[in-house]
């Protein structure tokens, strides 16, 4: 299975305080921002703060995010290895196709396929006029 990129996703209870901690306290550079979130460079990885989902009573506070080239292939490979999938591939309202499973300690792992038309694939350095 090809892992194209990875990041740690955090859903903090206090988004503003956590944003200030990573941006101002740790001095991490911003890789990109989107409505409801900020992604920071963190060495060879990324840390994403998602403003949604952390302030409710949900126990979800974070996950490992692994982008793959083809989610159907990844699901088949994991199934052949006997790895349980909590939720099969689903296209989310934000346009990504996601599949969820957990490691042996219960840490959520999100496998993601980014469709060709998704904004993540747009090159923001140049745009035709």
N, C-alpha and C positions, 0 to 999 in steps of 0.2 A: 504494500500500500504506500502510495506517495503522500507524505506529509509536506504540504507546500508552505505553510506558516503556522505559527502557534502564538497563543497569548494566554495570560491569566485574566479572567474576567471577575471583577469584584462588583458587588451591588451593596454599597455602603448604606447604613442607616442614615447617616448625615452626609449627603453628597458634597455639600459646600466645604465642610471641614476636611473631608478626605481628599477632595480636589486640591485644597490649599496645602495639605500635607505633602502630597506627591509632587505638585508643581513648585510650591514655594519652599517647603521644608527640605525635601530631598533634592529639589532642583532638576527633576526629570524634564527632558524636552518633550514637547507635544508633537506626536506623530500626525494626529488629525483630530478634529472635533466634529461632532454631528449633533443634531438636536437630541438632547438627552444623554450625552456622553462625551468622554474624552479618552483618547488613547495616547499613552506615553511610550517613548522608547525606553527600554530597560536592558541595556547590553544587547545580547543577541535575541531578545524576546520583546514582547510588548505587554504592558499592563493596561487594561481597559477598565475605566470606571463607568458603570452604567447607572444613570440616575434613576431609572425605573426599577421597581421591584424590591428595593432594600428597606423601604420605610414601613412596609406593612408587617403583618405578623408572620410572614413566610420565613422558614428557616434557611432558605437559600441565600447564601452570602457570596458565593463564588463558584467558579468552575475552571477547568482546563479546556481551552478552545483549540481544536486541531482542524485546520483546513485541509481537505483532501481534493484531489482532482475529480474523482468520480465517487459519489456517496453510495451508489448502488453496488459498485465493486467492493468498496470498503465493508459494507454491510454483509455481503456474501462471504468475504474473506473472514470476518469476525465470526460469522455463524459456523463456517467450516471448522474454526478453531474452538468452537464451543463457548464462545464469550457471549454472555447474556446481554441483550439489548433491551433497555428499559422502554424506549420509545423509538420506533422505526422512523425512517426519513419522512419529514413533513416540510412542505414549503410554508415558512412563517409569514405573517403579515408584513414584516420588514424586508421580505424578498430573498432571504437566505433559506437554503434547504438544510435542516438540522436533524441529527440523530443523537439520542442521549443514551449513555451507559454509565457505569460506575466502576472504579477500580476496586481492588479487594478491601480497601479501607473505607469505601463508600464515597470517595471523592467524585463528584460529577465530572464527566468528560463529554464535551459536546463536539461531535464530528460535524463539520460544516462544508457544504459545497456552495461556492459563490457562482450563481448563474452569470452568463456572459453580459447580460444587460444591467446587472446590479451596479449601483454607484461606487462601490469599493473598487471596481475594475476601471473606473474612469481615471484618466491621467489628468490631474488638476494643474500640471505645469503648462499645458498648452490647450487652447481651444480655438477651433476655426471661427472666423468672423464672417 
